[in-house]
Structure formats: structure tokens, C-alpha cells
Amino acid sequence: MPMIDAFIPEHALTPEAEGRLLKELTDILIRAEGYDPANPIAQRISVLHLHRPAAVYVGGEPSKLPRYRIIPSAPEGQYTDQSRADLVKEITEAVARAENTPFDDIAPRVWVFPTEIPDGQWGAKGIVLRLPDIHAIIAGEEKRSEGVERLAARRKEKALATLEAGTSGARTPSQA
């Protein structure tokens, strides 16, 4: 169930360019979660909230150029390190196309925060939905086990990172 919060200043883009960008952001997030953007179920349950900041300041001064803040949210287990990296790059490229600005010129003005919502904390339809439930809704009940596997892989990745951090901090300089 892809969800995006897009903070785009009023009049930063033409209405047509903004419309294309919002659709493209949705498709990028669906793909980052491992689904086909042509999947009608994935499209139907993907939500983008467009926010209009009253002002954006940089260093305490009003920004001279538009700044974009995109927060794609997904249930825990949907992202991998590679999908997060791809998501940041693809979103920045999409904003560059929408503004018709070279990537290197716009990249410092596009902030992307891929966010994972911990399993058991994603609610919709009046109930808590866990990743296997969401995966079954989008990919089909027969694919529920893939949601279980994705969540287990993400938790293993987090546990290994925590273990590594804990053991590397316990080493003395002579052991490193």
C-alpha cells in the first residue's frame, strides 16, 4: 500500500508537469515495493498526499528556487538497500524532468526520505494490516508467503546490522 507525502511549493511546476510528476511518483514507489505499476490493485490503493508549504527557508532566508520534499512510506520489509537507493535517484530524476532542469542542478533541492512503517503499525480499512496481508491484497493470496519472506529478510538485515554495530563497538583498537 504505497503512500507518498509530496511537499511541492505552489507554482513550482506547471499544472501539467505537476500532474505527470505525481503519477510518476506513484509508479516509482509501486515499482520500488516490488510490484508492477500496471497492477490495477496497486494503483487503486496507492495514495499520494500533496502538501503546499507556505514557505521554504534555507539558512533562515526564503529559498530563491523551489525545494521538494518527498516522503515515500512503505510497510517494513518492502524496501531493500538497493530499492531505497533507486527510489531516491528515480524520484530526483522525475522532479528534474517535471521542472525541466538538469539533474545536477536540481538534485540539491530534492530531498527524499524513504520511510518504513514497522510491521503491525500500518492501518487501513479499520484494521491493522501486516506485510503478508498487504502483499496478498496486491499480489494475490497465493503470494502471501512472499510477504512473510520479505519481512523476515528485512528483520534479519536489521538484526545483523545491530549485531555488527554492537560487536564493532566492543572491540579495542588493537582488535580492529
Backbone as a chain_set.jsonl record, in Angstrom:
{"seq": "MPMIDAFIPEHALTPEAEGRLLKELTDILIRAEGYDPANPIAQRISVLHLHRPAAVYVGGEPSKLPRYRIIPSAPEGQYTDQSRADLVKEITEAVARAENTPFDDIAPRVWVFPTEIPDGQWGAKGIVLRLPDIHAIIAGEEKRSEGVERLAARRKEKALATLEAGTSGARTPSQA", "coords": {"N": [[0.829, -1.171, 0.0], [1.36, 1.578, -1.153], [2.294, 4.82, -0.046], [2.604, 8.277, -0.301], [3.964, 11.337, 0.714], [4.109, 14.379, -0.655], [5.799, 17.314, -0.802], [5.434, 20.165, -2.343], [6.098, 23.32, -3.495], [3.635, 25.829, -4.176], [2.968, 26.67, -7.522], [5.493, 25.871, -8.367], [5.786, 24.154, -10.447], [4.388, 23.688, -13.727], [0.845, 23.14, -14.057], [0.367, 20.868, -15.676], [2.892, 19.578, -15.758], [3.196, 19.039, -13.049], [1.054, 17.284, -12.607], [1.854, 15.09, -14.201], [4.203, 14.441, -12.82], [3.234, 13.669, -10.252], [1.811, 11.337, -10.868], [3.917, 9.825, -11.898], [5.562, 9.621, -9.615], [3.987, 7.962, -8.015], [3.992, 5.585, -9.558], [6.749, 5.009, -9.492], [7.126, 4.453, -6.768], [5.469, 2.2, -6.424], [6.849, 0.384, -8.042], [9.295, 0.325, -6.614], [8.505, -1.024, -4.382], [8.339, -3.513, -5.341], [6.302, -4.255, -7.073], [4.223, -4.328, -10.033], [3.644, -1.379, -11.768], [1.472, -1.341, -13.486], [-0.412, -2.88, -12.3], [-3.688, -2.979, -11.384], [-4.757, -3.12, -8.789], [-2.648, -2.328, -7.135], [-2.425, 0.311, -8.048], [-4.918, 1.33, -7.276], [-4.828, 1.316, -4.492], [-2.768, 2.968, -3.859], [-1.686, 5.946, -2.456], [-1.237, 9.41, -2.652], [-0.362, 12.232, -0.949], [-0.572, 15.569, -1.441], [1.217, 18.279, -0.396], [1.347, 21.728, 0.332], [3.743, 23.76, 1.094], [3.798, 26.756, 3.007], [5.958, 28.391, 2.929], [9.434, 28.067, 2.186], [12.485, 27.955, 3.757], [15.971, 28.585, 3.644], [18.816, 28.481, 5.449], [17.676, 30.409, 7.06], [16.614, 32.246, 5.349], [14.222, 33.09, 2.773], [13.857, 30.587, 0.297], [15.266, 30.869, -2.9], [14.787, 29.29, -5.08], [12.49, 26.642, -5.975], [12.013, 24.038, -3.569], [11.89, 20.589, -2.945], [10.275, 18.049, -1.141], [9.985, 14.739, -0.643], [8.305, 12.041, 0.665], [8.219, 8.854, 0.601], [6.36, 6.202, 1.865], [6.373, 2.913, 3.154], [5.318, -0.377, 4.114], [7.216, -2.126, 6.603], [9.788, -4.117, 5.345], [9.304, -3.943, 2.664], [11.17, -2.379, 1.296], [14.518, -2.598, 0.044], [18.06, -2.104, 0.503], [19.002, -1.465, -2.034], [16.611, -0.864, -3.412], [15.813, 1.412, -2.03], [17.898, 3.185, -2.665], [17.571, 3.309, -5.451], [15.009, 4.4, -5.515], [15.377, 6.996, -4.428], [17.057, 8.1, -6.402], [15.47, 7.805, -8.766], [13.194, 9.326, -8.113], [14.32, 11.864, -7.833], [15.229, 12.226, -10.46], [12.725, 12.262, -11.752], [11.58, 14.617, -10.721], [13.393, 16.433, -11.772], [12.83, 16.151, -14.51], [10.18, 17.076, -14.499], [10.491, 19.731, -13.751], [12.056, 20.488, -15.772], [14.836, 20.735, -15.573], [18.365, 20.301, -15.376], [19.656, 17.293, -13.897], [21.879, 17.497, -12.069], [21.644, 20.144, -11.304], [19.199, 20.305, -10.002], [19.236, 18.305, -8.068], [20.346, 19.011, -5.446], [18.142, 20.281, -4.388], [16.105, 18.528, -4.008], [14.734, 16.481, -1.701], [14.537, 13.273, -0.437], [12.923, 10.928, 1.523], [12.805, 7.833, 2.124], [10.655, 5.865, 3.922], [10.078, 3.371, 6.296], [7.333, 1.782, 7.702], [6.933, 0.297, 10.775], [6.166, -3.203, 11.018], [2.859, -4.137, 11.759], [2.016, -1.655, 12.412], [0.683, -0.39, 10.435], [-2.232, 0.81, 9.37], [-5.376, 0.363, 7.838], [-8.573, 0.414, 6.276], [-9.859, 0.183, 8.651], [-8.507, -1.675, 10.162], [-5.493, -3.278, 11.395], [-2.947, -3.867, 9.165], [-0.644, -6.25, 8.218], [2.559, -6.885, 6.646], [2.442, -9.408, 5.148], [-0.353, -9.518, 4.745], [-0.834, -7.211, 3.221], [0.741, -7.758, 0.988], [-0.632, -9.969, 0.017], [-3.041, -8.751, -0.701], [-2.23, -7.129, -2.846], [-0.614, -8.762, -4.569], [-1.924, -11.166, -4.616], [-3.582, -13.829, -2.901], [-2.267, -16.275, -3.013], [0.348, -15.508, -2.988], [0.996, -14.673, -0.489], [2.954, -15.786, 1.205], [5.305, -14.731, 0.193], [5.284, -12.158, 1.213], [5.682, -12.741, 3.901], [8.272, -13.761, 3.709], [9.683, -11.501, 2.755], [9.442, -9.738, 4.921], [10.753, -11.208, 6.915], [13.346, -11.292, 5.812], [14.039, -8.563, 5.878], [13.987, -8.07, 8.625], [16.028, -9.767, 9.44], [18.185, -8.536, 8.186], [18.236, -6.103, 9.597], [18.748, -7.08, 12.183], [21.284, -8.229, 11.86], [22.76, -5.943, 11.248], [22.516, -4.56, 13.658], [23.782, -6.359, 15.376], [26.371, -6.334, 14.289], [27.039, -3.648, 14.735], [27.03, -3.641, 17.51], [29.069, -5.473, 18.143], [31.287, -4.35, 16.892], [31.661, -2.042, 18.303], [32.492, -3.045, 20.683], [35.048, -3.877, 20.374], [38.536, -3.462, 21.003], [40.959, -0.947, 20.059], [43.256, -2.398, 19.227], [42.146, -4.773, 18.374], [40.704, -4.199, 16.141]], "CA": [[0.0, 0.0, 0.0], [2.243, 2.741, -1.23], [1.794, 6.116, 0.384], [3.615, 9.307, -0.529], [3.715, 12.729, 1.072], [4.913, 15.203, -1.555], [5.782, 18.726, -0.442], [5.792, 20.894, -3.563], [5.599, 24.693, -3.385], [2.655, 26.312, -5.153], [3.501, 27.256, -8.762], [6.854, 25.424, -8.672], [5.698, 23.45, -11.722], [3.132, 23.931, -14.431], [-0.13, 22.113, -13.648], [0.554, 19.645, -16.463], [4.12, 18.921, -15.299], [2.948, 18.525, -11.71], [0.197, 16.107, -12.749], [2.698, 13.974, -14.675], [5.122, 14.08, -11.74], [2.521, 12.947, -9.197], [1.556, 9.98, -11.389], [5.204, 9.136, -11.994], [5.992, 9.282, -8.257], [3.21, 6.795, -7.602], [4.511, 4.417, -10.277], [8.093, 4.728, -8.981], [7.008, 3.807, -5.462], [4.924, 0.855, -6.621], [7.959, -0.423, -8.542], [10.272, 0.159, -5.527], [7.971, -2.024, -3.458], [8.418, -4.815, -5.993], [5.08, -4.559, -7.812], [4.087, -3.779, -11.374], [2.779, -0.195, -11.763], [0.262, -1.597, -14.278], [-1.328, -3.655, -11.467], [-4.788, -2.073, -11.001], [-4.942, -3.117, -7.332], [-1.587, -1.466, -6.6], [-2.787, 1.693, -8.356], [-6.12, 1.719, -6.525], [-4.541, 1.505, -3.07], [-1.638, 3.891, -3.707], [-2.191, 7.27, -2.086], [-0.263, 10.493, -2.606], [-0.866, 13.451, -0.316], [0.165, 16.73, -1.914], [1.288, 19.336, 0.609], [1.811, 23.015, -0.187], [4.357, 24.549, 2.168], [3.558, 28.198, 2.89], [7.261, 28.971, 2.578], [10.594, 27.221, 2.444], [13.622, 28.796, 4.101], [17.288, 27.956, 3.656], [19.7, 29.362, 6.212], [16.894, 31.487, 7.631], [16.157, 33.148, 4.284], [13.351, 32.404, 1.811], [14.561, 29.925, -0.797], [15.064, 31.536, -4.194], [14.307, 28.27, -6.012], [11.634, 25.65, -5.306], [12.609, 22.884, -2.909], [10.922, 19.492, -2.948], [10.47, 17.044, -0.089], [9.15, 13.593, -0.991], [8.413, 11.019, 1.707], [7.502, 7.62, 0.279], [6.253, 5.299, 3.015], [6.017, 1.536, 2.816], [5.395, -1.274, 5.262], [8.514, -2.75, 6.856], [10.075, -5.291, 4.528], [9.093, -3.672, 1.241], [12.375, -1.787, 0.712], [15.864, -3.126, 0.248], [19.006, -1.003, 0.353], [19.043, -1.096, -3.449], [15.368, -0.208, -3.826], [15.833, 2.767, -1.458], [18.812, 3.994, -3.488], [16.899, 3.523, -6.738], [13.871, 5.276, -5.253], [15.889, 8.365, -4.296], [17.543, 8.554, -7.718], [14.36, 7.912, -9.718], [12.351, 10.459, -7.733], [15.058, 13.081, -8.183], [15.159, 12.33, -11.928], [11.355, 12.63, -12.125], [11.404, 16.044, -10.411], [14.194, 17.159, -12.764], [12.04, 16.176, -15.759], [8.995, 17.915, -14.309], [10.925, 21.131, -13.713], [12.885, 20.688, -16.97], [16.103, 21.22, -15.036], [19.346, 19.205, -15.316], [19.715, 16.528, -12.644], [22.867, 18.043, -11.14], [21.176, 21.442, -10.805], [18.037, 20.162, -9.115], [19.467, 17.295, -7.024], [20.46, 19.564, -4.091], [16.855, 20.841, -3.953], [15.133, 17.439, -3.884], [15.007, 15.643, -0.545], [13.7, 12.07, -0.466], [13.049, 10.199, 2.777], [12.089, 6.557, 2.111], [10.314, 5.546, 5.3], [9.415, 2.097, 6.536], [6.434, 1.756, 8.846], [7.121, -1.018, 11.4], [5.081, -4.155, 10.832], [1.864, -4.067, 12.815], [1.671, -0.249, 12.644], [0.079, 0.116, 9.198], [-3.661, 0.586, 9.5], [-6.259, 0.767, 6.739], [-9.834, -0.329, 6.267], [-10.281, -0.009, 10.035], [-7.768, -2.776, 10.792], [-4.043, -3.288, 11.221], [-2.514, -4.765, 8.083], [0.776, -6.622, 8.265], [3.098, -7.009, 5.297], [1.857, -10.524, 4.391], [-1.717, -9.156, 4.351], [-0.731, -6.222, 2.141], [1.261, -8.466, -0.182], [-1.73, -10.802, -0.503], [-4.005, -7.859, -1.355], [-1.69, -6.624, -4.117], [-0.085, -9.81, -5.451], [-2.8, -12.34, -4.612], [-3.492, -14.64, -1.688], [-1.27, -17.339, -3.207], [1.683, -14.916, -2.831], [1.121, -14.198, 0.895], [4.223, -16.247, 1.786], [6.371, -13.809, -0.217], [5.26, -11.08, 2.198], [6.329, -13.287, 5.098], [9.704, -13.85, 3.407], [10.229, -10.141, 2.673], [9.538, -9.21, 6.276], [11.814, -11.953, 7.604], [14.632, -10.851, 5.266], [14.309, -7.213, 6.38], [14.306, -8.17, 10.049], [17.359, -10.376, 9.54], [19.125, -7.481, 7.808], [18.317, -5.169, 10.728], [19.387, -7.771, 13.303], [22.71, -8.348, 11.553], [23.349, -4.604, 11.376], [22.591, -4.279, 15.088], [24.831, -7.229, 15.916], [27.651, -5.797, 13.811], [27.304, -2.397, 15.461], [27.33, -3.986, 18.891], [30.369, -6.145, 18.264], [32.388, -3.473, 16.465], [31.855, -1.091, 19.382], [33.087, -3.733, 21.825], [36.432, -4.187, 20.066], [39.543, -2.469, 21.349], [41.692, -0.549, 18.83], [44.181, -3.431, 18.768], [41.381, -5.859, 17.79], [40.063, -3.735, 14.914]], "C": [[0.879, 1.242, 0.0], [1.548, 4.023, -0.778], [2.932, 7.117, 0.244], [3.096, 10.629, 0.015], [4.671, 13.549, 0.215], [4.72, 16.666, -1.173], [6.327, 19.5, -1.64], [5.236, 22.308, -3.439], [4.613, 25.029, -4.514], [3.387, 26.978, -6.316], [4.961, 26.88, -9.059], [6.898, 24.78, -10.049], [4.426, 23.895, -12.431], [2.139, 22.863, -13.968], [0.046, 20.794, -14.401], [1.779, 18.872, -15.98], [3.911, 18.322, -13.909], [2.074, 17.268, -11.766], [0.98, 14.89, -13.21], [3.629, 13.495, -13.569], [4.41, 13.259, -10.669], [2.193, 11.521, -9.621], [2.858, 9.183, -11.436], [5.726, 8.749, -10.609], [5.274, 8.042, -7.747], [3.748, 5.531, -8.262], [5.897, 4.022, -9.776], [8.004, 3.995, -7.65], [6.45, 2.392, -5.581], [6.04, -0.083, -7.097], [8.996, -0.686, -7.443], [9.812, -0.875, -4.509], [7.927, -3.415, -4.089], [7.175, -5.208, -6.761], [5.099, -3.886, -9.179], [3.174, -2.556, -11.319], [1.507, -0.368, -12.595], [-0.782, -2.39, -13.484], [-2.447, -2.729, -10.987], [-5.037, -2.03, -9.492], [-3.901, -2.205, -6.694], [-1.906, 0.001, -6.857], [-3.931, 2.175, -7.461], [-5.823, 2.001, -5.056], [-3.331, 2.397, -2.817], [-2.179, 5.303, -3.493], [-1.034, 8.256, -2.043], [-0.958, 11.709, -2.002], [0.022, 14.601, -0.781], [0.07, 17.828, -0.86], [1.864, 20.589, -0.049], [2.435, 23.81, 0.955], [4.116, 26.039, 1.93], [4.834, 28.915, 2.479], [8.331, 27.936, 2.877], [11.778, 28.155, 2.659], [14.895, 27.963, 4.082], [18.219, 28.928, 4.367], [18.97, 30.57, 6.779], [16.366, 32.492, 6.625], [15.21, 32.395, 3.352], [14.165, 31.819, 0.654], [14.232, 30.625, -2.12], [14.499, 30.574, -5.241], [13.412, 27.284, -5.265], [12.456, 24.512, -4.711], [11.511, 21.844, -2.763], [11.29, 18.512, -1.841], [9.465, 15.93, -0.365], [9.395, 12.503, 0.054], [7.58, 9.813, 1.287], [7.522, 6.69, 1.489], [5.791, 3.928, 2.548], [6.064, 0.701, 4.091], [6.801, -1.881, 5.382], [8.66, -4.017, 6.015], [9.927, -5.045, 3.04], [10.353, -3.115, 0.57], [13.591, -2.673, 0.963], [16.8, -1.924, 0.154], [19.023, -0.521, -1.095], [17.763, -0.383, -3.878], [15.277, 1.204, -3.241], [16.728, 3.677, -2.287], [18.179, 4.31, -4.843], [15.752, 4.512, -6.598], [14.325, 6.735, -5.176], [16.324, 8.901, -5.656], [16.383, 8.769, -8.693], [13.437, 9.083, -9.39], [13.04, 11.768, -8.098], [15.045, 13.294, -9.695], [13.771, 12.777, -12.386], [11.098, 14.114, -11.858], [12.204, 16.884, -11.404], [13.447, 17.253, -14.094], [10.85, 17.126, -15.638], [9.358, 19.401, -14.329], [11.715, 21.507, -14.963], [14.223, 21.331, -16.598], [17.09, 20.056, -15.025], [19.437, 18.591, -13.911], [20.662, 17.179, -11.641], [22.451, 19.392, -10.57], [20.045, 21.297, -9.788], [18.303, 19.233, -7.936], [19.633, 17.892, -5.624], [19.152, 20.134, -3.533], [15.763, 19.789, -3.788], [15.568, 16.538, -2.724], [14.012, 14.494, -0.544], [13.989, 11.272, 0.807], [12.239, 8.91, 2.717], [11.888, 6.083, 3.56], [9.611, 4.198, 5.366], [8.571, 2.205, 7.797], [6.567, 0.373, 9.484], [5.895, -1.918, 11.227], [4.153, -4.11, 12.031], [1.434, -2.641, 13.126], [1.133, 0.417, 11.384], [-1.402, -0.201, 9.281], [-4.418, 1.126, 8.304], [-7.512, -0.091, 6.825], [-10.323, -0.629, 7.68], [-9.57, -1.122, 10.765], [-6.273, -2.561, 10.61], [-3.722, -4.309, 10.131], [-1.013, -5.003, 8.214], [1.256, -6.864, 6.839], [2.542, -8.22, 4.546], [0.428, -10.237, 3.919], [-1.692, -8.216, 3.142], [-0.255, -6.898, 0.859], [0.164, -9.324, -0.81], [-2.767, -9.947, -1.223], [-3.51, -7.469, -2.744], [-1.325, -7.753, -5.078], [-0.982, -11.041, -5.538], [-2.531, -13.203, -3.394], [-2.424, -15.733, -1.813], [0.162, -16.839, -3.029], [1.92, -14.389, -1.407], [2.474, -14.569, 1.489], [5.398, -15.361, 1.368], [6.433, -12.611, 0.718], [5.931, -11.505, 3.495], [7.839, -13.308, 4.89], [10.352, -12.472, 3.35], [10.435, -9.553, 4.066], [10.662, -9.906, 7.045], [13.19, -11.505, 7.118], [15.004, -9.47, 5.798], [14.692, -7.264, 7.847], [15.677, -8.8, 10.27], [18.426, -9.332, 9.222], [19.316, -6.499, 8.965], [19.05, -5.806, 11.908], [20.888, -7.904, 13.078], [23.415, -6.999, 11.682], [23.513, -4.226, 12.846], [23.698, -5.09, 15.738], [26.211, -6.71, 15.529], [28.012, -4.523, 14.558], [27.693, -2.686, 16.899], [28.698, -4.616, 19.058], [31.504, -5.24, 17.837], [32.677, -2.436, 17.559], [32.544, -1.715, 20.572], [34.554, -4.047, 21.593], [37.353, -3.066, 20.572], [40.282, -2.086, 20.081], [42.653, -1.615, 18.348], [43.458, -4.603, 18.114], [40.796, -5.482, 16.447], [40.893, -3.976, 13.696]], "O": [[1.103, 1.865, 1.038], [0.382, 4.268, -1.087], [4.071, 6.841, 0.619], [1.939, 10.993, -0.197], [5.89, 13.432, 0.341], [3.605, 17.187, -1.217], [7.528, 19.488, -1.91], [4.026, 22.482, -3.291], [4.756, 24.567, -5.646], [4.316, 27.758, -6.108], [5.596, 27.504, -9.91], [7.914, 24.846, -10.74], [3.503, 24.415, -11.805], [2.552, 21.789, -13.532], [-0.111, 19.722, -13.818], [1.719, 17.654, -15.811], [4.393, 17.226, -13.624], [2.33, 16.301, -11.049], [0.802, 13.792, -12.684], [3.825, 12.292, -13.395], [4.944, 12.243, -10.223], [2.288, 10.597, -8.814], [2.894, 8.011, -11.059], [6.277, 7.66, -10.443], [5.883, 7.175, -7.12], [3.939, 4.516, -7.592], [6.194, 2.834, -9.648], [8.726, 3.023, -7.426], [6.922, 1.483, -4.898], [6.159, -1.208, -6.613], [9.521, -1.795, -7.346], [10.63, -1.521, -3.854], [7.523, -4.382, -3.443], [7.0, -6.385, -7.077], [5.899, -2.986, -9.433], [2.035, -2.671, -10.868], [0.555, 0.392, -12.42], [-1.912, -2.554, -13.943], [-2.176, -1.781, -10.249], [-5.481, -1.007, -8.972], [-4.224, -1.405, -5.816], [-1.687, 0.845, -5.988], [-3.903, 3.296, -6.954], [-6.489, 2.831, -4.438], [-2.916, 2.56, -1.67], [-3.02, 5.784, -4.252], [0.018, 7.972, -1.47], [-2.001, 12.152, -2.483], [1.229, 14.599, -0.537], [-1.023, 18.25, -0.482], [2.763, 20.504, -0.885], [1.718, 24.469, 1.708], [4.215, 26.523, 0.803], [4.795, 29.92, 1.769], [8.151, 27.049, 3.711], [12.041, 29.037, 1.841], [14.894, 26.79, 4.455], [18.388, 30.067, 3.932], [19.566, 31.631, 6.961], [15.739, 33.481, 7.003], [15.371, 31.191, 3.155], [15.048, 32.479, 0.106], [13.075, 30.928, -2.411], [13.815, 30.995, -6.174], [13.558, 27.109, -4.055], [13.461, 24.086, -5.28], [10.355, 22.171, -2.494], [12.461, 18.192, -1.635], [8.254, 16.146, -0.326], [10.532, 12.096, 0.295], [6.385, 9.746, 1.576], [8.578, 6.427, 2.062], [4.937, 3.803, 1.669], [6.774, 1.044, 5.037], [7.477, -2.113, 4.38], [7.771, -4.869, 5.983], [10.378, -5.857, 2.232], [10.574, -3.363, -0.615], [13.671, -3.392, 1.959], [16.371, -0.838, -0.237], [19.054, 0.682, -1.356], [17.819, 0.595, -4.624], [14.726, 2.1, -3.881], [16.359, 4.814, -2.58], [18.248, 5.443, -5.319], [15.549, 5.363, -7.464], [13.716, 7.608, -5.794], [15.993, 10.03, -6.016], [16.32, 9.796, -9.368], [12.95, 9.76, -10.296], [12.4, 12.682, -8.619], [14.868, 14.42, -10.16], [13.655, 13.583, -13.309], [10.471, 14.792, -12.672], [11.738, 17.939, -11.833], [13.432, 18.307, -14.729], [10.552, 17.884, -16.561], [8.612, 20.222, -14.862], [12.01, 22.68, -15.194], [14.67, 22.306, -17.202], [16.705, 18.933, -14.701], [19.311, 19.278, -12.897], [20.29, 17.391, -10.486], [22.862, 19.748, -9.466], [19.949, 22.07, -8.834], [17.653, 19.364, -6.899], [19.098, 17.321, -4.673], [19.063, 20.434, -2.342], [14.623, 20.122, -3.464], [16.63, 15.919, -2.767], [12.802, 14.703, -0.638], [15.142, 10.98, 1.126], [11.107, 8.874, 3.199], [12.849, 5.925, 4.312], [8.683, 3.919, 4.606], [9.046, 2.666, 8.834], [6.338, -0.631, 8.81], [4.753, -1.462, 11.281], [4.602, -4.053, 13.176], [0.59, -2.423, 13.996], [1.126, 1.644, 11.277], [-1.785, -1.371, 9.262], [-4.132, 2.22, 7.817], [-7.495, -1.188, 7.384], [-11.097, -1.562, 7.894], [-9.969, -1.49, 11.87], [-5.843, -1.764, 9.776], [-4.167, -5.456, 10.177], [-0.225, -4.062, 8.307], [0.444, -7.03, 5.928], [2.189, -8.072, 3.376], [0.036, -10.656, 2.83], [-2.43, -8.404, 2.175], [-0.785, -6.641, -0.222], [0.051, -9.392, -2.034], [-3.316, -10.367, -2.242], [-4.278, -7.477, -3.706], [-1.68, -7.712, -6.256], [-0.816, -11.868, -6.435], [-1.4, -13.297, -2.917], [-1.759, -16.072, -0.834], [1.091, -17.641, -2.93], [2.93, -13.734, -1.15], [3.08, -13.766, 2.198], [6.379, -15.249, 2.102], [7.518, -12.098, 0.992], [6.659, -10.728, 4.112], [8.599, -12.923, 5.779], [11.463, -12.295, 3.85], [11.469, -8.948, 4.351], [11.432, -9.251, 7.747], [14.108, -11.354, 7.924], [16.164, -9.231, 6.134], [15.621, -6.576, 8.27], [16.403, -8.409, 11.184], [19.447, -9.252, 9.904], [20.444, -6.111, 9.27], [19.872, -5.159, 12.557], [21.676, -7.712, 14.004], [24.542, -6.929, 12.173], [24.525, -3.643, 13.234], [24.461, -4.573, 16.553], [27.115, -6.658, 16.364], [29.159, -4.341, 14.966], [28.589, -2.042, 17.444], [29.407, -4.319, 20.019], [32.603, -5.353, 18.381], [33.82, -2.006, 17.717], [33.124, -1.004, 21.393], [35.246, -4.447, 22.528], [36.99, -1.89, 20.564], [40.239, -2.836, 19.106], [42.855, -1.732, 17.14], [44.079, -5.362, 17.37], [40.422, -6.366, 15.676], [40.478, -3.636, 12.589]]}, "num_chains": 1, "name": "protein.A"}
